[in-house]
Amino acid sequence: GVQEFKNAIFLWINLGSKDNPVVNDFLDDARQVSWFGGSRMHDESPVIHKLLKMGQQHDDVKVGKDKPHSDIILWCRRYQTDTKKFTPYLCFGRLTYHSHVPQSHPLKFIWKLI
């Protein structure tokens, strides 16, 4: 899911979801994560434009010791097969844009954890 705020966007990811047709997962030794937009999101959705803009502008904004800055924040929870319940959400920090598949449905993104 996505939650927009005035100064940030939260991405909510379920990992290991039962019966989910898309698979969100960590990639590249957990330096990247896949995220799929909701069923009503498409290339022209305002939130997708905002995610692309915010995720790609990190190269222009540096903080601390030249670390990239981003206002996209990742929250994840994992499905536990033994209890058939999700764990609470955990914050994994900030994301920057890596890539996406335009015109896919649902839209598939790869984000870099920073």
PyMOL commands that set and color helices and strands:
alter all, ss='L'
color gray80, all
select helices_A, chain A and resi 46-60
alter helices_A, ss='H'
color red, helices_A
select strands_A, chain A and resi 2-4+9-15+26-27+32-36+62-63+67-68+72-80+85-86+90-101+108-113
alter strands_A, ss='S'
color yellow, strands_A
deselect
rebuild
show_as cartoon
